[in-house]
Amino acid sequence: MSRSRRKTPIVGHTTCGSEREDKKLWHQRWRTRERTALTSASPEALSAHLPLLENQASSVWSMGKDGRSYWPVKRQAATADRIANHKGRNPQERA
């Protein structure tokens, strides 16, 4: 895949490879709270029941990937040049 490249220069801030476990925990919390609310509600209140919002069960910022940012193409090129110049040199050559 020598020609593959990112079509949109938007990248996630990450400390993990996947958010799979975070999403599983979030859905578990959300379903538990919904189930509790539905079982404790009276029959009259069921017609007026509104589901929980996403941010009421958990915060997106507490997950492993906490946000996204735009990475312009010019900065990508500058970073690639800096890494290429840095790579393969010892500390004396870098100075």
The first five atom37 places (N, CA, C, CB, O) and aatype in JSON, in Angstrom:
{
  "aatype": [12, 15, 1, 15, 1, 1, 11, 16, 14, 9, 19, 7, 8, 16, 16, 4, 7, 15, 6, 1, 6, 3, 11, 11, 10, 17, 8, 5, 1, 17, 1, 16, 1, 6, 1, 16, 0, 10, 16, 15, 0, 15, 14, 6, 0, 10, 15, 0, 8, 10, 14, 10, 10, 6, 2, 5, 0, 15, 15, 19, 17, 15, 12, 7, 11, 3, 7, 1, 15, 18, 17, 14, 19, 11, 1, 5, 0, 0, 16, 0, 3, 1, 9, 0, 2, 8, 11, 7, 1, 2, 14, 5, 6, 1, 0],
  "atom_mask": [
    [1, 1, 1, 1, 1],
    [1, 1, 1, 1, 1],
    [1, 1, 1, 1, 1],
    [1, 1, 1, 1, 1],
    [1, 1, 1, 1, 1],
    [1, 1, 1, 1, 1],
    [1, 1, 1, 1, 1],
    [1, 1, 1, 1, 1],
    [1, 1, 1, 1, 1],
    [1, 1, 1, 1, 1],
    [1, 1, 1, 1, 1],
    [1, 1, 1, 0, 1],
    [1, 1, 1, 1, 1],
    [1, 1, 1, 1, 1],
    [1, 1, 1, 1, 1],
    [1, 1, 1, 1, 1],
    [1, 1, 1, 0, 1],
    [1, 1, 1, 1, 1],
    [1, 1, 1, 1, 1],
    [1, 1, 1, 1, 1],
    [1, 1, 1, 1, 1],
    [1, 1, 1, 1, 1],
    [1, 1, 1, 1, 1],
    [1, 1, 1, 1, 1],
    [1, 1, 1, 1, 1],
    [1, 1, 1, 1, 1],
    [1, 1, 1, 1, 1],
    [1, 1, 1, 1, 1],
    [1, 1, 1, 1, 1],
    [1, 1, 1, 1, 1],
    [1, 1, 1, 1, 1],
    [1, 1, 1, 1, 1],
    [1, 1, 1, 1, 1],
    [1, 1, 1, 1, 1],
    [1, 1, 1, 1, 1],
    [1, 1, 1, 1, 1],
    [1, 1, 1, 1, 1],
    [1, 1, 1, 1, 1],
    [1, 1, 1, 1, 1],
    [1, 1, 1, 1, 1],
    [1, 1, 1, 1, 1],
    [1, 1, 1, 1, 1],
    [1, 1, 1, 1, 1],
    [1, 1, 1, 1, 1],
    [1, 1, 1, 1, 1],
    [1, 1, 1, 1, 1],
    [1, 1, 1, 1, 1],
    [1, 1, 1, 1, 1],
    [1, 1, 1, 1, 1],
    [1, 1, 1, 1, 1],
    [1, 1, 1, 1, 1],
    [1, 1, 1, 1, 1],
    [1, 1, 1, 1, 1],
    [1, 1, 1, 1, 1],
    [1, 1, 1, 1, 1],
    [1, 1, 1, 1, 1],
    [1, 1, 1, 1, 1],
    [1, 1, 1, 1, 1],
    [1, 1, 1, 1, 1],
    [1, 1, 1, 1, 1],
    [1, 1, 1, 1, 1],
    [1, 1, 1, 1, 1],
    [1, 1, 1, 1, 1],
    [1, 1, 1, 0, 1],
    [1, 1, 1, 1, 1],
    [1, 1, 1, 1, 1],
    [1, 1, 1, 0, 1],
    [1, 1, 1, 1, 1],
    [1, 1, 1, 1, 1],
    [1, 1, 1, 1, 1],
    [1, 1, 1, 1, 1],
    [1, 1, 1, 1, 1],
    [1, 1, 1, 1, 1],
    [1, 1, 1, 1, 1],
    [1, 1, 1, 1, 1],
    [1, 1, 1, 1, 1],
    [1, 1, 1, 1, 1],
    [1, 1, 1, 1, 1],
    [1, 1, 1, 1, 1],
    [1, 1, 1, 1, 1],
    [1, 1, 1, 1, 1],
    [1, 1, 1, 1, 1],
    [1, 1, 1, 1, 1],
    [1, 1, 1, 1, 1],
    [1, 1, 1, 1, 1],
    [1, 1, 1, 1, 1],
    [1, 1, 1, 1, 1],
    [1, 1, 1, 0, 1],
    [1, 1, 1, 1, 1],
    [1, 1, 1, 1, 1],
    [1, 1, 1, 1, 1],
    [1, 1, 1, 1, 1],
    [1, 1, 1, 1, 1],
    [1, 1, 1, 1, 1],
    [1, 1, 1, 1, 1]
  ],
  "atom_positions": [
    [[0.83, -1.18, 0.0], [0.0, 0.0, 0.0], [0.87, 1.24, 0.0], [-0.94, 0.0, 1.2], [0.75, 2.1, 0.88]],
    [[1.73, 1.34, -0.96], [2.65, 2.45, -1.01], [1.96, 3.77, -1.32], [3.72, 2.19, -2.02], [2.5, 4.84, -1.02]],
    [[0.79, 3.73, -1.91], [0.1, 4.97, -2.25], [-1.0, 5.34, -1.25], [-0.5, 4.86, -3.63], [-1.7, 6.33, -1.45]],
    [[-1.14, 4.56, -0.21], [-2.2, 4.88, 0.75], [-1.78, 6.09, 1.57], [-2.5, 3.66, 1.66], [-0.63, 6.23, 1.97]],
    [[-2.74, 6.94, 1.82], [-2.49, 8.12, 2.64], [-3.79, 8.53, 3.29], [-1.89, 9.29, 1.8], [-4.87, 8.14, 2.85]],
    [[-3.68, 9.31, 4.32], [-4.85, 9.78, 5.03], [-5.56, 10.83, 4.19], [-4.47, 10.35, 6.42], [-4.95, 11.82, 3.78]],
    [[-6.84, 10.62, 3.94], [-7.6, 11.55, 3.1], [-7.93, 12.83, 3.85], [-8.89, 10.89, 2.61], [-7.92, 13.92, 3.27]],
    [[-8.22, 12.72, 5.14], [-8.54, 13.88, 5.95], [-7.51, 13.97, 7.07], [-9.99, 13.8, 6.53], [-7.36, 13.02, 7.84]],
    [[-6.79, 15.07, 7.17], [-5.73, 15.16, 8.19], [-6.27, 15.45, 9.59], [-4.74, 16.24, 7.8], [-5.86, 16.42, 10.23]],
    [[-7.2, 14.61, 10.07], [-7.72, 14.74, 11.42], [-7.32, 13.48, 12.17], [-9.29, 14.95, 11.43], [-7.64, 12.37, 11.75]],
    [[-6.62, 13.66, 13.27], [-6.1, 12.52, 14.02], [-6.61, 12.57, 15.46], [-4.55, 12.5, 13.99], [-6.91, 13.64, 15.99]],
    [[-6.69, 11.41, 16.09], [-7.14, 11.33, 17.47], [-5.99, 11.42, 18.44], [0.0, 0.0, 0.0], [-4.89, 10.96, 18.17]],
    [[-6.27, 12.03, 19.59], [-5.29, 12.07, 20.68], [-5.45, 10.74, 21.4], [-5.5, 13.32, 21.66], [-6.52, 10.47, 21.95]],
    [[-4.44, 9.92, 21.4], [-4.63, 8.57, 21.9], [-3.54, 8.14, 22.87], [-4.68, 7.61, 20.76], [-2.38, 8.53, 22.76]],
    [[-3.95, 7.33, 23.81], [-3.01, 6.65, 24.7], [-3.25, 5.15, 24.63], [-3.16, 7.16, 26.16], [-2.68, 4.39, 25.4]],
    [[-4.1, 4.74, 23.68], [-4.41, 3.32, 23.54], [-4.62, 2.99, 22.06], [-5.68, 2.94, 24.36], [-4.76, 3.88, 21.23]],
    [[-4.63, 1.73, 21.77], [-4.84, 1.3, 20.39], [-6.29, 1.28, 19.99], [0.0, 0.0, 0.0], [-6.62, 1.51, 18.82]],
    [[-7.17, 1.01, 20.96], [-8.58, 0.88, 20.64], [-9.43, 1.37, 21.81], [-8.92, -0.58, 20.3], [-9.01, 1.32, 22.96]],
    [[-10.62, 1.83, 21.49], [-11.58, 2.25, 22.51], [-12.61, 1.17, 22.77], [-12.27, 3.55, 22.09], [-13.66, 1.44, 23.37]],
    [[-12.34, -0.02, 22.35], [-13.32, -1.1, 22.45], [-13.77, -1.33, 23.89], [-12.75, -2.38, 21.87], [-14.98, -1.41, 24.15]],
    [[-12.83, -1.46, 24.82], [-13.19, -1.71, 26.22], [-13.94, -0.53, 26.82], [-11.93, -2.0, 27.05], [-14.9, -0.72, 27.57]],
    [[-13.53, 0.7, 26.49], [-14.22, 1.89, 26.98], [-15.66, 1.92, 26.49], [-13.49, 3.15, 26.55], [-16.58, 2.24, 27.25]],
    [[-15.86, 1.59, 25.22], [-17.21, 1.59, 24.66], [-18.07, 0.5, 25.27], [-17.15, 1.42, 23.14], [-19.27, 0.7, 25.5]],
    [[-17.47, -0.66, 25.55], [-18.22, -1.74, 26.19], [-18.68, -1.31, 27.59], [-17.36, -3.02, 26.28], [-19.82, -1.55, 27.97]],
    [[-17.78, -0.68, 28.35], [-18.14, -0.19, 29.68], [-19.22, 0.88, 29.61], [-16.91, 0.35, 30.41], [-20.15, 0.89, 30.42]],
    [[-19.1, 1.78, 28.64], [-20.08, 2.85, 28.49], [-21.46, 2.27, 28.19], [-19.66, 3.82, 27.36], [-22.45, 2.66, 28.82]],
    [[-21.54, 1.34, 27.24], [-22.83, 0.74, 26.89], [-23.41, -0.04, 28.07], [-22.68, -0.17, 25.66], [-24.62, -0.05, 28.28]],
    [[-22.55, -0.69, 28.82], [-23.01, -1.43, 29.99], [-23.63, -0.47, 31.01], [-21.86, -2.23, 30.62], [-24.71, -0.74, 31.54]],
    [[-22.94, 0.64, 31.3], [-23.47, 1.64, 32.23], [-24.79, 2.22, 31.74], [-22.45, 2.76, 32.45], [-25.74, 2.37, 32.5]],
    [[-24.82, 2.55, 30.44], [-26.02, 3.16, 29.86], [-27.21, 2.2, 29.94], [-25.76, 3.56, 28.39], [-28.3, 2.61, 30.34]],
    [[-27.01, 0.93, 29.57], [-28.1, -0.05, 29.61], [-28.57, -0.28, 31.05], [-27.65, -1.38, 28.99], [-29.77, -0.43, 31.29]],
    [[-27.63, -0.32, 32.0], [-28.0, -0.52, 33.4], [-28.85, 0.62, 33.91], [-26.75, -0.66, 34.27], [-29.87, 0.39, 34.57]],
    [[-28.47, 1.84, 33.61], [-29.24, 3.0, 34.07], [-30.61, 3.05, 33.4], [-28.47, 4.29, 33.79], [-31.6, 3.4, 34.04]],
    [[-30.67, 2.72, 32.12], [-31.96, 2.68, 31.42], [-32.86, 1.61, 32.02], [-31.75, 2.43, 29.91], [-34.04, 1.86, 32.27]],
    [[-32.31, 0.43, 32.25], [-33.09, -0.67, 32.82], [-33.62, -0.29, 34.19], [-32.24, -1.95, 32.91], [-34.79, -0.55, 34.5]],
    [[-32.77, 0.34, 35.02], [-33.19, 0.75, 36.36], [-34.29, 1.79, 36.28], [-31.99, 1.3, 37.14], [-35.27, 1.72, 37.03]],
    [[-34.14, 2.76, 35.39], [-35.15, 3.81, 35.26], [-36.48, 3.24, 34.78], [-34.67, 4.89, 34.29], [-37.54, 3.67, 35.24]],
    [[-36.44, 2.28, 33.87], [-37.67, 1.7, 33.33], [-38.37, 0.8, 34.36], [-37.37, 0.9, 32.07], [-39.6, 0.78, 34.42]],
    [[-37.6, 0.06, 35.15], [-38.24, -0.82, 36.14], [-38.8, -0.04, 37.31], [-37.25, -1.85, 36.64], [-39.79, -0.47, 37.92]],
    [[-38.22, 1.1, 37.66], [-38.7, 1.87, 38.8], [-39.79, 2.86, 38.42], [-37.54, 2.61, 39.44], [-40.4, 3.47, 39.3]],
    [[-40.06, 3.04, 37.14], [-41.07, 4.02, 36.71], [-42.46, 3.42, 36.8], [-40.79, 4.48, 35.26], [-42.66, 2.22, 36.6]],
    [[-43.41, 4.27, 37.1], [-44.81, 3.83, 37.13], [-45.33, 3.72, 35.7], [-45.68, 4.82, 37.97], [-44.75, 4.3, 34.79]],
    [[-46.42, 2.98, 35.5], [-46.96, 2.84, 34.13], [-47.32, 4.17, 33.48], [-48.18, 1.94, 34.16], [-47.22, 4.3, 32.26]],
    [[-47.75, 5.15, 34.26], [-48.08, 6.46, 33.7], [-46.83, 7.21, 33.25], [-48.86, 7.3, 34.74], [-46.85, 7.96, 32.27]],
    [[-45.74, 6.99, 33.97], [-44.5, 7.7, 33.66], [-43.76, 7.09, 32.47], [-43.59, 7.71, 34.88], [-42.88, 7.73, 31.9]],
    [[-44.1, 5.86, 32.1], [-43.4, 5.21, 30.99], [-43.62, 5.92, 29.66], [-43.85, 3.77, 30.87], [-42.73, 5.96, 28.82]],
    [[-44.81, 6.49, 29.48], [-45.08, 7.18, 28.21], [-44.27, 8.47, 28.1], [-46.57, 7.49, 28.08], [-43.99, 8.94, 26.99]],
    [[-43.9, 9.05, 29.23], [-43.13, 10.3, 29.21], [-41.63, 10.05, 29.38], [-43.62, 11.22, 30.31], [-40.86, 11.01, 29.48]],
    [[-41.22, 8.79, 29.41], [-39.8, 8.46, 29.63], [-38.94, 8.89, 28.44], [-39.63, 6.95, 29.87], [-39.25, 8.61, 27.29]],
    [[-37.86, 9.59, 28.76], [-36.87, 9.97, 27.75], [-35.59, 9.19, 28.02], [-36.61, 11.51, 27.76], [-35.17, 9.1, 29.18]],
    [[-34.95, 8.64, 27.0], [-33.71, 7.89, 27.24], [-32.59, 8.81, 27.71], [-33.28, 7.16, 25.97], [-32.6, 10.02, 27.46]],
    [[-31.63, 8.21, 28.4], [-30.47, 8.98, 28.87], [-29.66, 9.51, 27.7], [-29.58, 8.1, 29.78], [-29.58, 8.89, 26.64]],
    [[-29.08, 10.66, 27.9], [-28.16, 11.2, 26.9], [-26.81, 10.49, 27.04], [-27.99, 12.74, 27.06], [-26.51, 9.91, 28.08]],
    [[-26.02, 10.54, 25.98], [-24.73, 9.84, 25.99], [-23.83, 10.32, 27.12], [-24.03, 10.04, 24.67], [-23.18, 9.5, 27.79]],
    [[-23.78, 11.63, 27.34], [-22.84, 12.15, 28.34], [-23.34, 11.98, 29.77], [-22.57, 13.62, 28.07], [-22.62, 12.32, 30.71]],
    [[-24.56, 11.48, 29.96], [-25.04, 11.22, 31.32], [-24.53, 9.88, 31.85], [-26.57, 11.23, 31.35], [-24.52, 9.67, 33.06]],
    [[-24.11, 8.99, 30.99], [-23.59, 7.69, 31.42], [-22.08, 7.72, 31.62], [-23.96, 6.62, 30.41], [-21.56, 7.04, 32.5]],
    [[-21.38, 8.49, 30.81], [-19.92, 8.55, 30.9], [-19.43, 9.76, 30.12], [-19.28, 7.24, 30.36], [-20.17, 10.36, 29.35]],
    [[-18.19, 10.1, 30.32], [-17.58, 11.22, 29.62], [-16.66, 10.71, 28.52], [-16.8, 12.13, 30.6], [-15.88, 9.78, 28.73]],
    [[-16.76, 11.31, 27.35], [-15.89, 10.92, 26.24], [-14.44, 11.23, 26.58], [-16.31, 11.66, 24.95], [-13.53, 10.53, 26.12]],
    [[-14.21, 12.25, 27.37], [-12.85, 12.67, 27.7], [-12.17, 11.73, 28.68], [-12.86, 14.06, 28.28], [-10.95, 11.8, 28.84]],
    [[-12.92, 10.84, 29.33], [-12.29, 9.88, 30.24], [-11.89, 8.59, 29.52], [-13.22, 9.57, 31.39], [-11.31, 7.7, 30.14]],
    [[-12.2, 8.49, 28.25], [-11.85, 7.3, 27.48], [-10.41, 7.39, 26.99], [-12.81, 7.12, 26.28], [-9.76, 8.42, 27.13]],
    [[-9.91, 6.3, 26.42], [-8.52, 6.23, 25.98], [-8.18, 7.23, 24.89], [0.0, 0.0, 0.0], [-7.13, 7.86, 24.94]],
    [[-9.06, 7.38, 23.92], [-8.86, 8.37, 22.87], [-9.7, 9.57, 23.24], [-9.25, 7.82, 21.44], [-10.93, 9.53, 23.16]],
    [[-9.06, 10.64, 23.65], [-9.82, 11.76, 24.18], [-9.77, 12.97, 23.27], [-9.3, 12.13, 25.55], [-9.14, 13.98, 23.6]],
    [[-10.4, 12.88, 22.15], [-10.54, 14.03, 21.27], [-9.8, 13.87, 19.96], [0.0, 0.0, 0.0], [-9.07, 12.9, 19.75]],
    [[-10.0, 14.82, 19.1], [-9.38, 14.82, 17.79], [-8.88, 16.22, 17.48], [-10.37, 14.34, 16.69], [-9.35, 17.21, 18.04]],
    [[-7.92, 16.3, 16.59], [-7.44, 17.61, 16.18], [-7.03, 17.56, 14.71], [-6.26, 18.07, 17.06], [-6.72, 16.5, 14.17]],
    [[-7.03, 18.71, 14.11], [-6.67, 18.86, 12.7], [-5.16, 18.96, 12.6], [-7.36, 20.11, 12.08], [-4.55, 19.73, 13.34]],
    [[-4.55, 18.21, 11.7], [-3.1, 18.21, 11.5], [-2.84, 18.64, 10.07], [-2.46, 16.81, 11.8], [-2.9, 17.82, 9.16]],
    [[-2.56, 19.94, 9.85], [-2.4, 20.45, 8.48], [-1.27, 19.75, 7.72], [-2.14, 21.95, 8.52], [-0.31, 19.26, 8.32]],
    [[-1.41, 19.73, 6.41], [-0.44, 19.04, 5.55], [0.94, 19.68, 5.67], [-0.91, 19.08, 4.08], [1.94, 18.97, 5.65]],
    [[1.01, 21.0, 5.81], [2.32, 21.67, 5.95], [3.04, 21.21, 7.21], [2.14, 23.21, 5.98], [4.25, 20.98, 7.19]],
    [[2.29, 21.07, 8.32], [2.91, 20.6, 9.55], [3.31, 19.13, 9.44], [1.96, 20.79, 10.73], [4.3, 18.71, 10.04]],
    [[2.54, 18.35, 8.69], [2.9, 16.95, 8.47], [4.23, 16.86, 7.74], [1.8, 16.22, 7.67], [5.09, 16.05, 8.11]],
    [[4.4, 17.69, 6.71], [5.65, 17.69, 5.94], [6.82, 18.13, 6.81], [5.52, 18.61, 4.7], [7.9, 17.54, 6.74]],
    [[6.6, 19.16, 7.62], [7.68, 19.65, 8.5], [8.07, 18.57, 9.52], [7.24, 20.93, 9.23], [9.25, 18.38, 9.79]],
    [[7.09, 17.88, 10.06], [7.37, 16.81, 11.02], [8.12, 15.66, 10.35], [6.07, 16.3, 11.65], [9.06, 15.11, 10.92]],
    [[7.7, 15.3, 9.14], [8.37, 14.23, 8.41], [9.82, 14.59, 8.11], [7.62, 13.92, 7.1], [10.71, 13.75, 8.24]],
    [[10.07, 15.85, 7.72], [11.45, 16.3, 7.46], [12.28, 16.25, 8.73], [11.45, 17.72, 6.89], [13.43, 15.8, 8.71]],
    [[11.7, 16.71, 9.84], [12.43, 16.73, 11.11], [12.8, 15.3, 11.54], [11.6, 17.42, 12.2], [13.91, 15.06, 12.0]],
    [[11.87, 14.38, 11.4], [12.14, 12.99, 11.78], [13.18, 12.38, 10.86], [10.84, 12.15, 11.74], [14.06, 11.65, 11.31]],
    [[13.09, 12.67, 9.55], [14.05, 12.12, 8.59], [15.46, 12.65, 8.86], [13.62, 12.45, 7.15], [16.42, 11.9, 8.76]],
    [[15.58, 13.93, 9.2], [16.9, 14.5, 9.51], [17.46, 13.95, 10.82], [16.81, 16.02, 9.58], [18.67, 13.81, 10.97]],
    [[16.58, 13.65, 11.75], [16.99, 13.18, 13.07], [17.4, 11.71, 13.04], [15.88, 13.39, 14.07], [18.28, 11.29, 13.79]],
    [[16.77, 10.95, 12.18], [16.97, 9.51, 12.14], [18.34, 9.16, 11.54], [15.85, 8.84, 11.33], [18.76, 9.77, 10.56]],
    [[19.0, 8.21, 12.11], [20.26, 7.72, 11.58], [21.47, 8.58, 11.92], [0.0, 0.0, 0.0], [22.55, 8.36, 11.37]],
    [[21.3, 9.53, 12.8], [22.44, 10.37, 13.21], [22.73, 10.15, 14.68], [22.15, 11.88, 12.93], [21.82, 9.89, 15.48]],
    [[23.99, 10.25, 15.03], [24.34, 10.16, 16.43], [24.26, 11.57, 17.04], [25.76, 9.55, 16.62], [24.12, 12.54, 16.3]],
    [[24.33, 11.69, 18.36], [24.18, 13.01, 18.99], [25.18, 14.06, 18.51], [24.31, 12.86, 20.48], [24.84, 15.24, 18.46]],
    [[26.41, 13.66, 18.15], [27.39, 14.64, 17.68], [27.0, 15.18, 16.3], [28.79, 14.01, 17.62], [27.19, 16.37, 16.03]],
    [[26.46, 14.33, 15.44], [26.06, 14.78, 14.1], [24.83, 15.68, 14.16], [25.79, 13.58, 13.2], [24.67, 16.56, 13.32]],
    [[23.97, 15.46, 15.15], [22.76, 16.27, 15.26], [23.06, 17.68, 15.72], [21.78, 15.62, 16.23], [22.31, 18.61, 15.4]],
    [[24.12, 17.87, 16.46], [24.44, 19.18, 17.03], [25.0, 20.14, 16.01], [25.42, 19.04, 18.15], [25.31, 21.28, 16.34]]
  ]
}
